Amino acid sequence: MKVKKIMLAGLIVIAMNCSLIACGREEKGALQESSEPRTENTEPAEETDSTEEISLEDSSSETETENNEESSEAPTEFAIPIQEDFTPVEGLSDKYVDFENRSFAYNGKVFKLGESTLKDLIDGGIPFNESDLNNKGNNINSNYESSRYTVEINDHVSMQFKFVNITDDTLTEEECLLSYVRFYYHFVPQPDYDAEMNARITENILDAANTVCFSFPATLTKEQLLENSSEGAEQDEYNNVVYNIDSEIYLLGSSYHFKFNKTTNQLTDMSMDWLP
């Protein structure tokens, strides 16, 4: 009987050991299964990271392409405008400074200082302001000059005129002789202006040249003036070039006066006057 009990107890112990071994295997299998999903969960994260990297690489590539395209566009270099194929209107001098022929042309018609009158300029189509023309009938005493008449050629170009009575009688302003002409630009192209503004200024200068003509090109530079008319030229620190002569009758002389831009030496303002 004792032997049977001992054998039964041994069998129970063996059975319990087998049961524990089986449980251990089941728990180990459960841990391995739970670790695999974690590994799978990390894979999408790695794909997401790689996708973002590709996206960033594509973006930087596009940016580099845009930058390369921008850098390939060379910046517009500044250039002083030139009036191509300049030819003076017939009747103007071939010298830029000519005290024997101080004249200009408007729409092909030549007007000369000391010969043309205000009436001649009005009849020649020069677009005086109506308010200024109200003065054409005003009397000018002997040896007196009129006030200035201003004419806008376009948005960037203007002219001014004065007329003188050199007779012993009283004359109306429209009967007086042309004694002063000023031609000037409100702006000239500059290196520090943007390209669009320089283009607009140049367009207006060349547009004015289609209407108003002197013996020199509308895009005259200081170098061109001195090359053509060096005799009698007086220069100053303000980049002006002046030519003077004495008058035969009056104490005051007469002159040509050119003003040039200090940066580019382009003509900005020119005037000439006349007294006998």
Accessible surface in RSA format (square Angstrom, percent):
REM  Atomic radii and reference values for relative SASA: ProtOr
REM  Chains: A
REM  Algorithm: Lee & Richards
REM  Probe-radius: 1.40
REM  Slices: 20
REM RES _ NUM      All-atoms   Total-Side   Main-Chain    Non-polar    All polar
REM                ABS   REL    ABS   REL    ABS   REL    ABS   REL    ABS   REL
RES MET A   1   166.63  86.3 129.25  85.5  37.39  89.0 108.85  92.5  57.78  76.5
RES LYS A   2   164.38  80.2 161.65  99.2   2.73   6.5 104.87  94.4  59.51  63.4
RES VAL A   3    99.21  65.3  98.89  89.5   0.32   0.8  99.19  86.2   0.02   0.1
RES LYS A   4   149.99  73.2 144.26  88.5   5.73  13.6  90.55  81.5  59.44  63.3
RES LYS A   5   135.40  66.1 129.27  79.3   6.13  14.6  74.06  66.7  61.34  65.3
RES ILE A   6   122.14  69.5 117.40  87.5   4.75  11.4 120.02  86.4   2.12   5.8
RES MET A   7   119.71  62.0 110.62  73.2   9.08  21.6  99.20  84.3  20.50  27.2
RES LEU A   8   105.52  58.8 103.89  74.3   1.63   4.1 105.03  73.8   0.49   1.3
RES ALA A   9    52.39  48.2  48.89  75.4   3.50   8.0  51.72  72.8   0.67   1.8
RES GLY A  10    31.68  39.1   0.00   N/A  31.68  39.1  30.51  83.7   1.17   2.6
RES LEU A  11   111.41  62.0 106.87  76.5   4.54  11.4 107.11  75.2   4.30  11.6
RES ILE A  12    90.69  51.6  88.06  65.6   2.63   6.3  90.69  65.3   0.00   0.0
RES VAL A  13    83.17  54.7  82.77  74.9   0.39   0.9  83.17  72.3   0.00   0.0
RES ILE A  14   104.69  59.6 104.15  77.6   0.54   1.3 104.68  75.4   0.01   0.0
RES ALA A  15    61.31  56.4  48.84  75.4  12.46  28.4  56.21  79.2   5.09  13.5
RES MET A  16   114.87  59.5 111.41  73.7   3.46   8.2  96.21  81.8  18.67  24.7
RES ASN A  17    73.45  50.7  72.20  69.8   1.25   3.0  18.50  44.5  54.95  53.1
RES CYS A  18    74.69  56.5  67.72  75.5   6.97  16.4  27.11  68.7  47.58  51.3
RES SER A  19    63.88  54.0  54.95  73.3   8.93  20.6  31.62  67.3  32.26  45.2
RES LEU A  20   121.66  67.8 113.99  81.5   7.67  19.3 114.21  80.2   7.45  20.0
RES ILE A  21    99.90  56.9  91.56  68.2   8.34  20.1  98.59  71.0   1.32   3.6
RES ALA A  22    48.29  44.4  44.30  68.4   3.99   9.1  47.55  67.0   0.74   2.0
RES CYS A  23    60.36  45.7  59.54  66.4   0.82   1.9  15.99  40.5  44.37  47.8
RES GLY A  24    37.11  45.8   0.00   N/A  37.11  45.8  31.02  85.1   6.08  13.6
RES ARG A  25   179.95  75.6 168.38  85.8  11.58  27.6  59.79  81.7 120.17  72.8
RES GLU A  26   127.16  73.0 113.32  85.7  13.85  33.0  49.47  95.7  77.69  63.4
RES GLU A  27   119.53  68.6 115.37  87.3   4.16   9.9  43.55  84.2  75.98  62.0
RES LYS A  28   134.11  65.4 130.86  80.3   3.25   7.7  76.43  68.8  57.68  61.4
RES GLY A  29    26.49  32.7   0.00   N/A  26.49  32.7  25.55  70.1   0.93   2.1
RES ALA A  30    58.82  54.1  49.10  75.8   9.71  22.1  52.57  74.0   6.24  16.5
RES LEU A  31   128.27  71.4 124.60  89.1   3.66   9.2 125.19  87.9   3.07   8.3
RES GLN A  32   101.43  56.7  99.08  72.4   2.36   5.6  36.86  78.4  64.58  49.0
RES GLU A  33   120.60  69.2 117.12  88.6   3.48   8.3  40.80  78.9  79.80  65.2
RES SER A  34    56.50  47.7  46.46  62.0  10.04  23.1  43.37  92.4  13.13  18.4
RES SER A  35    55.95  47.3  53.10  70.9   2.84   6.6  40.34  85.9  15.61  21.9
RES GLU A  36   105.68  60.7 103.77  78.5   1.91   4.5  31.93  61.8  73.75  60.2
RES PRO A  37    61.64  44.9  61.29  55.9   0.35   1.3  61.64  50.9   0.01   0.0
RES ARG A  38   172.95  72.6 171.11  87.2   1.84   4.4  53.32  72.9 119.63  72.5
RES THR A  39    81.86  58.2  77.16  78.2   4.70  11.2  55.61  74.7  26.25  39.7
RES GLU A  40   107.67  61.8 103.92  78.6   3.74   8.9  33.19  64.2  74.48  60.8
RES ASN A  41   104.86  72.3  90.62  87.6  14.24  34.3  25.19  60.6  79.67  77.0
RES THR A  42    72.06  51.2  69.69  70.7   2.36   5.6  63.18  84.9   8.88  13.4
RES GLU A  43    90.24  51.8  89.33  67.6   0.90   2.2  24.92  48.2  65.31  53.3
RES PRO A  44    73.91  53.9  72.46  66.1   1.45   5.3  73.22  60.5   0.69   4.3
RES ALA A  45    55.53  51.1  47.24  72.9   8.29  18.9  54.34  76.5   1.19   3.1
RES GLU A  46   113.40  65.1 107.32  81.2   6.08  14.5  41.61  80.5  71.80  58.6
RES GLU A  47   114.67  65.8 112.70  85.3   1.97   4.7  41.18  79.7  73.48  60.0
RES THR A  48    71.82  51.1  66.93  67.8   4.90  11.7  47.96  64.4  23.86  36.1
RES ASP A  49    79.19  55.5  77.61  77.2   1.59   3.7  21.32  50.2  57.88  57.7
RES SER A  50    51.78  43.8  50.11  66.9   1.66   3.8  37.87  80.7  13.90  19.5
RES THR A  51    84.94  60.4  84.11  85.3   0.82   2.0  62.36  83.8  22.57  34.1
RES GLU A  52    98.18  56.4  95.75  72.4   2.43   5.8  35.38  68.4  62.80  51.3
RES GLU A  53   102.04  58.6 100.70  76.2   1.34   3.2  31.24  60.4  70.80  57.8
RES ILE A  54   100.08  56.9 100.06  74.5   0.02   0.0 100.06  72.1   0.02   0.1
RES SER A  55    66.77  56.4  60.07  80.2   6.70  15.4  26.92  57.3  39.85  55.8
RES LEU A  56   124.08  69.1 120.91  86.5   3.17   8.0 121.27  85.2   2.82   7.6
RES GLU A  57   112.01  64.3 106.84  80.8   5.17  12.3  41.60  80.5  70.41  57.5
RES ASP A  58    77.06  54.0  75.76  75.4   1.30   3.1  20.87  49.1  56.19  56.0
RES SER A  59    59.67  50.4  56.44  75.3   3.23   7.4  24.76  52.7  34.91  48.9
RES SER A  60    55.63  47.0  49.84  66.5   5.79  13.3  41.16  87.7  14.47  20.3
RES SER A  61    59.21  50.0  56.44  75.3   2.78   6.4  23.79  50.7  35.42  49.6
RES GLU A  62   112.60  64.6 108.48  82.1   4.13   9.8  39.09  75.6  73.51  60.0
RES THR A  63    65.92  46.9  65.38  66.3   0.54   1.3  44.69  60.0  21.24  32.1
RES GLU A  64   106.84  61.3 105.22  79.6   1.61   3.8  34.53  66.8  72.31  59.0
RES THR A  65    68.19  48.5  66.44  67.4   1.75   4.2  47.10  63.3  21.09  31.9
RES GLU A  66   100.07  57.5  99.18  75.0   0.88   2.1  28.67  55.4  71.40  58.3
RES ASN A  67    78.06  53.8  74.80  72.3   3.26   7.8  23.75  57.2  54.31  52.5
RES ASN A  68    96.66  66.7  92.85  89.7   3.81   9.2  23.85  57.4  72.81  70.4
RES GLU A  69   102.32  58.7  99.42  75.2   2.89   6.9  39.55  76.5  62.76  51.2
RES GLU A  70   117.84  67.7 107.68  81.5  10.16  24.2  41.47  80.2  76.36  62.3
RES SER A  71    90.08  76.1  55.33  73.8  34.75  80.0  53.73 114.4  36.35  50.9
RES SER A  72    87.63  74.1  50.73  67.7  36.90  85.0  49.04 104.4  38.59  54.1
RES GLU A  73   129.58  74.4 113.74  86.0  15.84  37.7  42.95  83.1  86.63  70.7
RES ALA A  74    86.89  79.9  60.63  93.6  26.26  59.7  63.62  89.6  23.27  61.6
RES PRO A  75   116.21  84.7  99.55  90.7  16.66  60.6 110.39  91.1   5.83  36.2
RES THR A  76   117.82  83.8  82.06  83.2  35.77  85.2  55.77  74.9  62.06  93.8
RES GLU A  77   154.19  88.5 133.12 100.7  21.07  50.2  52.30 101.2 101.89  83.2
RES PHE A  78    71.05  35.5  34.56  21.4  36.49  94.9  42.03  25.5  29.02  83.1
RES ALA A  79    78.52  72.2  57.87  89.3  20.65  47.0  63.35  89.2  15.17  40.2
RES ILE A  80    61.18  34.8  49.19  36.6  11.99  28.9  49.19  35.4  11.99  32.5
RES PRO A  81    15.59  11.4   4.44   4.0  11.16  40.6  14.69  12.1   0.90   5.6
RES ILE A  82   113.66  64.7 100.45  74.8  13.21  31.8 100.56  72.4  13.09  35.5
RES GLN A  83    38.18  21.3  29.96  21.9   8.22  19.6   9.02  19.2  29.16  22.1
RES GLU A  84   129.46  74.3 110.69  83.7  18.76  44.7  51.24  99.1  78.22  63.9
RES ASP A  85   138.56  97.1 104.22 103.7  34.34  81.2  41.40  97.4  97.15  96.9
RES PHE A  86    50.68  25.4  23.79  14.7  26.90  70.0  25.64  15.5  25.04  71.7
RES THR A  87   107.46  76.4  88.54  89.8  18.92  45.1  63.95  85.9  43.52  65.8
RES PRO A  88    46.46  33.9  35.51  32.4  10.95  39.8  35.51  29.3  10.95  68.1
RES VAL A  89    42.33  27.9  34.60  31.3   7.72  18.6  41.20  35.8   1.12   3.0
RES GLU A  90   165.17  94.8 142.18 107.6  23.00  54.8  64.63 125.0 100.55  82.1
RES GLY A  91    47.82  59.0   0.00   N/A  47.82  59.0  32.37  88.8  15.45  34.6
RES LEU A  92    20.21  11.3   0.44   0.3  19.77  49.7   0.44   0.3  19.77  53.2
RES SER A  93    11.64   9.8   4.06   5.4   7.57  17.4   9.02  19.2   2.62   3.7
RES ASP A  94   120.07  84.1 101.27 100.8  18.80  44.4  44.06 103.7  76.01  75.8
RES LYS A  95   107.80  52.6 107.37  65.9   0.43   1.0  57.39  51.7  50.41  53.7
RES TYR A  96    36.03  16.8  35.04  19.9   0.99   2.6   6.53   4.9  29.50  36.4
RES VAL A  97    16.42  10.8   6.34   5.7  10.08  24.3   6.34   5.5  10.08  27.3
RES ASP A  98    17.01  11.9  15.40  15.3   1.61   3.8   2.16   5.1  14.86  14.8
RES PHE A  99    42.79  21.4  30.16  18.7  12.64  32.9  30.16  18.3  12.64  36.2
RES GLU A 100   147.24  84.5 132.25 100.0  14.99  35.7  58.06 112.3  89.18  72.8
RES ASN A 101    32.99  22.8  28.88  27.9   4.11   9.9  10.16  24.5  22.83  22.1
RES ARG A 102    17.43   7.3  15.97   8.1   1.46   3.5   1.46   2.0  15.98   9.7
RES SER A 103     7.43   6.3   1.05   1.4   6.38  14.7   0.19   0.4   7.23  10.1
RES PHE A 104     0.00   0.0   0.00   0.0   0.00   0.0   0.00   0.0   0.00   0.0
RES ALA A 105     0.34   0.3   0.33   0.5   0.01   0.0   0.33   0.5   0.01   0.0
RES TYR A 106    18.07   8.4  17.84  10.2   0.23   0.6   0.54   0.4  17.53  21.6
RES ASN A 107   104.10  71.8  71.38  69.0  32.72  78.8  28.49  68.6  75.61  73.1
RES GLY A 108    49.57  61.1   0.00   N/A  49.57  61.1  24.84  68.2  24.73  55.4
RES LYS A 109   109.03  53.2 102.45  62.9   6.58  15.7  58.36  52.5  50.67  54.0
RES VAL A 110    49.93  32.9  30.09  27.2  19.83  47.8  30.09  26.1  19.83  53.8
RES PHE A 111     1.79   0.9   1.79   1.1   0.00   0.0   1.79   1.1   0.00   0.0
RES LYS A 112    59.75  29.1  59.09  36.3   0.66   1.6  26.45  23.8  33.30  35.5
RES LEU A 113     6.13   3.4   0.02   0.0   6.11  15.4   0.02   0.0   6.11  16.4
RES GLY A 114    15.31  18.9   0.00   N/A  15.31  18.9   1.96   5.4  13.36  29.9
RES GLU A 115   111.35  63.9  91.47  69.2  19.88  47.3  37.78  73.1  73.57  60.1
RES SER A 116    11.47   9.7  10.22  13.6   1.24   2.9   1.24   2.6  10.22  14.3
RES THR A 117    26.60  18.9  26.60  27.0   0.00   0.0  22.39  30.1   4.21   6.4
RES LEU A 118     0.00   0.0   0.00   0.0   0.00   0.0   0.00   0.0   0.00   0.0
RES LYS A 119   105.92  51.7 105.92  65.0   0.00   0.0  73.52  66.2  32.40  34.5
RES ASP A 120    58.54  41.0  56.07  55.8   2.47   5.9  11.78  27.7  46.76  46.6
RES LEU A 121     0.00   0.0   0.00   0.0   0.00   0.0   0.00   0.0   0.00   0.0
RES ILE A 122    41.13  23.4  30.59  22.8  10.54  25.4  30.61  22.0  10.52  28.5
RES ASP A 123    99.19  69.5  62.68  62.4  36.52  86.3  33.51  78.9  65.68  65.5
RES GLY A 124    16.88  20.8   0.00   N/A  16.88  20.8   5.67  15.6  11.21  25.1
RES GLY A 125    46.36  57.2   0.00   N/A  46.36  57.2  32.95  90.4  13.41  30.0
RES ILE A 126     7.17   4.1   0.28   0.2   6.89  16.6   0.28   0.2   6.89  18.7
RES PRO A 127    63.54  46.3  46.11  42.0  17.43  63.4  56.79  46.9   6.75  42.0
RES PHE A 128    14.91   7.5   0.34   0.2  14.57  37.9   0.34   0.2  14.57  41.7
RES ASN A 129    70.71  48.8  65.69  63.5   5.02  12.1  13.66  32.9  57.04  55.1
RES GLU A 130   135.49  77.8 130.57  98.8   4.92  11.7  67.51 130.6  67.97  55.5
RES SER A 131    77.48  65.5  64.25  85.7  13.23  30.5  48.03 102.3  29.45  41.3
RES ASP A 132    31.26  21.9  31.19  31.0   0.06   0.1   1.20   2.8  30.06  30.0
RES LEU A 133    25.88  14.4  23.60  16.9   2.29   5.7  23.87  16.8   2.01   5.4
RES ASN A 134   119.84  82.6  90.76  87.7  29.08  70.0  28.13  67.7  91.71  88.6
RES ASN A 135    50.85  35.1  50.85  49.1   0.00   0.0   1.72   4.1  49.13  47.5
RES LYS A 136    82.63  40.3  82.63  50.7   0.00   0.0  36.99  33.3  45.64  48.6
RES GLY A 137    48.16  59.4   0.00   N/A  48.16  59.4  30.32  83.2  17.85  40.0
RES ASN A 138    69.41  47.9  63.63  61.5   5.78  13.9  17.08  41.1  52.33  50.6
RES ASN A 139   108.30  74.7  81.95  79.2  26.34  63.4  13.56  32.6  94.73  91.6
RES ILE A 140    15.42   8.8  14.50  10.8   0.92   2.2  15.42  11.1   0.00   0.0
RES ASN A 141    88.69  61.2  85.91  83.0   2.78   6.7  13.24  31.9  75.45  72.9
RES SER A 142    29.92  25.3  21.41  28.6   8.51  19.6  18.54  39.5  11.38  15.9
RES ASN A 143    93.13  64.2  68.30  66.0  24.82  59.8  15.87  38.2  77.26  74.7
RES TYR A 144   138.59  64.7 135.94  77.3   2.65   6.9  89.93  67.6  48.66  60.0
RES GLU A 145    73.54  42.2  50.80  38.4  22.74  54.1  20.27  39.2  53.27  43.5
RES SER A 146     7.00   5.9   0.00   0.0   7.00  16.1   1.32   2.8   5.68   8.0
RES SER A 147    72.42  61.2  56.55  75.5  15.87  36.6  54.37 115.8  18.05  25.3
RES ARG A 148   114.10  47.9  94.04  47.9  20.06  47.8  31.45  43.0  82.65  50.1
RES TYR A 149     1.92   0.9   1.92   1.1   0.00   0.0   1.92   1.4   0.00   0.0
RES THR A 150    42.27  30.1  41.73  42.3   0.55   1.3  29.77  40.0  12.50  18.9
RES VAL A 151     0.06   0.0   0.00   0.0   0.06   0.1   0.06   0.1   0.00   0.0
RES GLU A 152   124.68  71.6 109.61  82.9  15.07  35.9  26.61  51.5  98.07  80.1
RES ILE A 153    30.30  17.2   5.01   3.7  25.29  61.0   6.51   4.7  23.79  64.6
RES ASN A 154    27.13  18.7  13.84  13.4  13.29  32.0  26.19  63.0   0.95   0.9
RES ASP A 155   124.40  87.1 101.23 100.8  23.17  54.8  23.61  55.6 100.79 100.5
RES HIS A 156    22.66  12.4  22.66  15.8   0.00   0.0   5.97   6.1  16.70  19.4
RES VAL A 157     0.00   0.0   0.00   0.0   0.00   0.0   0.00   0.0   0.00   0.0
RES SER A 158     2.47   2.1   2.47   3.3   0.00   0.0   0.00   0.0   2.47   3.5
RES MET A 159     0.23   0.1   0.23   0.1   0.00   0.0   0.00   0.0   0.23   0.3
RES GLN A 160    23.62  13.2  23.62  17.3   0.00   0.0   0.00   0.0  23.62  17.9
RES PHE A 161     0.00   0.0   0.00   0.0   0.00   0.0   0.00   0.0   0.00   0.0
RES LYS A 162    40.41  19.7  40.41  24.8   0.00   0.0   5.99   5.4  34.42  36.7
RES PHE A 163     0.00   0.0   0.00   0.0   0.00   0.0   0.00   0.0   0.00   0.0
RES VAL A 164     7.68   5.1   6.88   6.2   0.81   1.9   6.88   6.0   0.81   2.2
RES ASN A 165     0.66   0.5   0.00   0.0   0.66   1.6   0.66   1.6   0.00   0.0
RES ILE A 166    56.85  32.4  35.54  26.5  21.32  51.4  35.54  25.6  21.32  57.9
RES THR A 167    54.77  39.0  47.26  47.9   7.51  17.9  54.53  73.2   0.24   0.4
RES ASP A 168   139.97  98.0 110.72 110.2  29.26  69.2  33.33  78.4 106.64 106.4
RES ASP A 169    98.60  69.1  93.14  92.7   5.46  12.9  23.81  56.0  74.79  74.6
RES THR A 170    74.82  53.2  50.14  50.8  24.68  58.8  25.16  33.8  49.66  75.1
RES LEU A 171    38.74  21.6  37.23  26.6   1.51   3.8  38.74  27.2   0.00   0.0
RES THR A 172    36.75  26.1  36.39  36.9   0.35   0.8  35.44  47.6   1.31   2.0
RES GLU A 173     8.83   5.1   8.83   6.7   0.00   0.0   0.00   0.0   8.83   7.2
RES GLU A 174    46.10  26.5  45.46  34.4   0.64   1.5   1.50   2.9  44.60  36.4
RES GLU A 175    91.30  52.4  77.55  58.7  13.75  32.7  29.10  56.3  62.21  50.8
RES CYS A 176     0.40   0.3   0.00   0.0   0.40   0.9   0.40   1.0   0.00   0.0
RES LEU A 177    39.41  21.9  39.35  28.2   0.05   0.1  39.35  27.6   0.05   0.1
RES LEU A 178     0.00   0.0   0.00   0.0   0.00   0.0   0.00   0.0   0.00   0.0
RES SER A 179     0.25   0.2   0.00   0.0   0.25   0.6   0.00   0.0   0.25   0.4
RES TYR A 180    24.70  11.5  24.70  14.1   0.00   0.0  16.60  12.5   8.09  10.0
RES VAL A 181     0.00   0.0   0.00   0.0   0.00   0.0   0.00   0.0   0.00   0.0
RES ARG A 182    55.30  23.2  55.30  28.2   0.00   0.0   4.77   6.5  50.52  30.6
RES PHE A 183     6.17   3.1   5.74   3.6   0.44   1.1   5.74   3.5   0.44   1.2
RES TYR A 184    27.53  12.9  27.05  15.4   0.47   1.2  16.71  12.6  10.81  13.3
RES TYR A 185    15.03   7.0   2.49   1.4  12.54  32.6   2.47   1.9  12.56  15.5
RES HIS A 186    86.14  47.1  58.28  40.5  27.86  71.3  39.80  41.0  46.34  53.9
RES PHE A 187    89.85  45.0  83.26  51.6   6.59  17.1  89.85  54.5   0.00   0.0
RES VAL A 188     8.80   5.8   6.23   5.6   2.57   6.2   6.23   5.4   2.57   7.0
RES PRO A 189     1.40   1.0   1.40   1.3   0.00   0.0   1.40   1.2   0.00   0.0
RES GLN A 190    20.02  11.2  20.02  14.6   0.00   0.0   5.84  12.4  14.17  10.7
RES PRO A 191    72.32  52.7  48.18  43.9  24.14  87.8  48.32  39.9  24.00 149.2
RES ASP A 192   124.65  87.3  87.43  87.0  37.22  88.0  49.14 115.7  75.51  75.3
RES TYR A 193    67.83  31.7  54.37  30.9  13.46  35.0  32.47  24.4  35.36  43.6
RES ASP A 194    94.37  66.1  80.09  79.7  14.28  33.8  46.84 110.2  47.53  47.4
RES ALA A 195    59.17  54.4  43.48  67.1  15.69  35.7  49.07  69.1  10.10  26.8
RES GLU A 196   129.34  74.3 119.15  90.1  10.19  24.3  46.29  89.5  83.05  67.8
RES MET A 197    50.66  26.2  50.37  33.3   0.29   0.7  29.49  25.1  21.17  28.0
RES ASN A 198    20.09  13.9  19.89  19.2   0.20   0.5  13.56  32.6   6.53   6.3
RES ALA A 199    61.63  56.7  49.15  75.8  12.49  28.4  57.37  80.8   4.27  11.3
RES ARG A 200   110.15  46.2 107.60  54.9   2.54   6.1  50.95  69.6  59.19  35.9
RES ILE A 201     0.48   0.3   0.48   0.4   0.00   0.0   0.48   0.3   0.00   0.0
RES THR A 202    29.96  21.3  29.96  30.4   0.00   0.0  23.74  31.9   6.21   9.4
RES GLU A 203   120.06  68.9 113.04  85.5   7.02  16.7  42.29  81.8  77.77  63.5
RES ASN A 204    23.12  15.9  22.76  22.0   0.36   0.9   0.56   1.3  22.56  21.8
RES ILE A 205     4.24   2.4   4.06   3.0   0.18   0.4   4.06   2.9   0.18   0.5
RES LEU A 206    59.87  33.3  58.12  41.6   1.76   4.4  58.18  40.9   1.69   4.6
RES ASP A 207    68.79  48.2  65.56  65.3   3.23   7.6  14.96  35.2  53.83  53.7
RES ALA A 208     0.35   0.3   0.16   0.3   0.19   0.4   0.35   0.5   0.00   0.0
RES ALA A 209    16.89  15.5   3.58   5.5  13.31  30.3   4.01   5.7  12.88  34.1
RES ASN A 210   125.73  86.7  90.90  87.8  34.83  83.9  28.93  69.6  96.81  93.6
RES THR A 211    35.52  25.3  31.47  31.9   4.05   9.7   7.61  10.2  27.91  42.2
RES VAL A 212     5.64   3.7   0.07   0.1   5.57  13.4   0.07   0.1   5.57  15.1
RES CYS A 213    17.77  13.4  14.09  15.7   3.68   8.6  11.49  29.1   6.28   6.8
RES PHE A 214     8.02   4.0   5.72   3.5   2.30   6.0   5.72   3.5   2.30   6.6
RES SER A 215    12.73  10.8  11.18  14.9   1.55   3.6   3.60   7.7   9.12  12.8
RES PHE A 216     6.00   3.0   3.27   2.0   2.73   7.1   3.27   2.0   2.73   7.8
RES PRO A 217    12.22   8.9  12.22  11.1   0.00   0.0  12.22  10.1   0.00   0.0
RES ALA A 218    11.00  10.1   5.29   8.2   5.71  13.0   8.93  12.6   2.07   5.5
RES THR A 219    14.83  10.5   5.06   5.1   9.77  23.3   8.62  11.6   6.21   9.4
RES LEU A 220     0.01   0.0   0.00   0.0   0.01   0.0   0.00   0.0   0.01   0.0
RES THR A 221    19.82  14.1  19.82  20.1   0.00   0.0  16.21  21.8   3.61   5.5
RES LYS A 222    31.40  15.3  31.40  19.3   0.00   0.0   9.02   8.1  22.37  23.8
RES GLU A 223   100.55  57.7  93.31  70.6   7.23  17.2  69.98 135.4  30.57  25.0
RES GLN A 224    72.48  40.5  69.42  50.7   3.06   7.3  22.66  48.2  49.82  37.8
RES LEU A 225     0.00   0.0   0.00   0.0   0.00   0.0   0.00   0.0   0.00   0.0
RES LEU A 226    43.42  24.2  39.30  28.1   4.12  10.4  39.48  27.7   3.94  10.6
RES GLU A 227   153.35  88.0 119.01  90.0  34.34  81.8  51.49  99.6 101.86  83.2
RES ASN A 228    62.62  43.2  32.15  31.1  30.47  73.4  11.82  28.4  50.80  49.1
RES SER A 229    12.74  10.8   6.15   8.2   6.59  15.2  11.87  25.3   0.87   1.2
RES SER A 230    77.92  65.8  63.00  84.1  14.92  34.4  29.58  63.0  48.34  67.7
RES GLU A 231   162.38  93.2 142.90 108.1  19.48  46.4  64.48 124.7  97.90  79.9
RES GLY A 232    51.70  63.8   0.00   N/A  51.70  63.8  39.88 109.4  11.83  26.5
RES ALA A 233    29.82  27.4   4.00   6.2  25.82  58.7   4.00   5.6  25.82  68.4
RES GLU A 234   100.85  57.9  94.52  71.5   6.33  15.1  38.23  73.9  62.62  51.1
RES GLN A 235   101.74  56.9  66.83  48.8  34.91  83.1  18.68  39.8  83.06  63.0
RES ASP A 236    63.57  44.5  43.90  43.7  19.68  46.5  38.03  89.5  25.55  25.5
RES GLU A 237   144.12  82.7 108.38  82.0  35.74  85.1  47.12  91.1  97.00  79.2
RES TYR A 238   132.21  61.7 125.18  71.2   7.04  18.3  85.60  64.3  46.61  57.5
RES ASN A 239    16.51  11.4  14.51  14.0   2.00   4.8   6.52  15.7   9.99   9.7
RES ASN A 240    19.59  13.5  19.40  18.8   0.19   0.5   0.09   0.2  19.51  18.9
RES VAL A 241     0.00   0.0   0.00   0.0   0.00   0.0   0.00   0.0   0.00   0.0
RES VAL A 242    28.23  18.6  28.23  25.6   0.00   0.0  28.23  24.5   0.00   0.0
RES TYR A 243     3.86   1.8   3.75   2.1   0.11   0.3   3.86   2.9   0.00   0.0
RES ASN A 244    85.49  59.0  60.41  58.4  25.08  60.4  25.75  62.0  59.74  57.7
RES ILE A 245    64.69  36.8  54.69  40.7  10.01  24.1  63.00  45.4   1.69   4.6
RES ASP A 246   132.42  92.8 113.85 113.3  18.57  43.9  30.86  72.6 101.56 101.3
RES SER A 247    19.42  16.4   0.00   0.0  19.42  44.7   2.61   5.6  16.82  23.6
RES GLU A 248   172.05  98.8 131.68  99.6  40.37  96.1  52.60 101.8 119.45  97.5
RES ILE A 249   128.86  73.3  97.05  72.3  31.81  76.7 101.13  72.8  27.73  75.3
RES TYR A 250    52.62  24.6  43.97  25.0   8.66  22.5  43.23  32.5   9.39  11.6
RES LEU A 251   190.09 105.9 155.20 111.0  34.89  87.7 158.73 111.5  31.37  84.4
RES LEU A 252   132.08  73.6 130.25  93.2   1.84   4.6 131.74  92.5   0.34   0.9
RES GLY A 253    36.07  44.5   0.00   N/A  36.07  44.5  11.82  32.4  24.25  54.3
RES SER A 254     4.67   3.9   1.00   1.3   3.67   8.4   2.86   6.1   1.81   2.5
RES SER A 255    18.94  16.0  18.71  25.0   0.23   0.5   2.92   6.2  16.02  22.4
RES TYR A 256     6.95   3.2   6.95   4.0   0.00   0.0   2.61   2.0   4.35   5.4
RES HIS A 257    55.59  30.4  54.54  37.9   1.05   2.7  33.07  34.1  22.52  26.2
RES PHE A 258     0.00   0.0   0.00   0.0   0.00   0.0   0.00   0.0   0.00   0.0
RES LYS A 259    86.84  42.4  86.84  53.3   0.00   0.0  36.43  32.8  50.41  53.7
RES PHE A 260     7.61   3.8   0.00   0.0   7.61  19.8   0.00   0.0   7.61  21.8
RES ASN A 261    32.05  22.1  27.45  26.5   4.60  11.1   4.60  11.1  27.45  26.5
RES LYS A 262   142.02  69.3 112.36  68.9  29.66  70.6  74.37  66.9  67.65  72.1
RES THR A 263    95.14  67.7  60.95  61.8  34.19  81.5  37.81  50.8  57.33  86.7
RES THR A 264    14.65  10.4   3.54   3.6  11.11  26.5   9.65  13.0   5.00   7.6
RES ASN A 265    38.76  26.7  38.71  37.4   0.05   0.1   2.81   6.8  35.95  34.7
RES GLN A 266     8.56   4.8   8.56   6.3   0.00   0.0   6.15  13.1   2.41   1.8
RES LEU A 267     3.65   2.0   1.36   1.0   2.29   5.8   1.36   1.0   2.29   6.2
RES THR A 268    30.92  22.0  29.50  29.9   1.42   3.4  21.59  29.0   9.33  14.1
RES ASP A 269    14.30  10.0  14.12  14.1   0.18   0.4   4.65  10.9   9.65   9.6
RES MET A 270     0.31   0.2   0.31   0.2   0.00   0.0   0.31   0.3   0.00   0.0
RES SER A 271    18.04  15.2  17.78  23.7   0.26   0.6   1.53   3.3  16.50  23.1
RES MET A 272     2.68   1.4   2.01   1.3   0.68   1.6   1.61   1.4   1.07   1.4
RES ASP A 273    43.20  30.3  43.20  43.0   0.00   0.0  13.03  30.7  30.18  30.1
RES TRP A 274    35.83  14.4  34.17  16.5   1.66   3.9  15.44   8.2  20.39  33.1
RES LEU A 275    32.89  18.3  27.25  19.5   5.64  14.2  27.25  19.1   5.64  15.2
RES PRO A 276    31.27  22.8  18.80  17.1  12.47  45.3  31.27  25.8   0.00   0.0
END  Absolute sums over single chains surface
CHAIN  1 A    17483.5      14843.5       2640.0       9122.6       8360.9
END  Absolute sums over all chains
TOTAL         17483.5      14843.5       2640.0       9122.6       8360.9
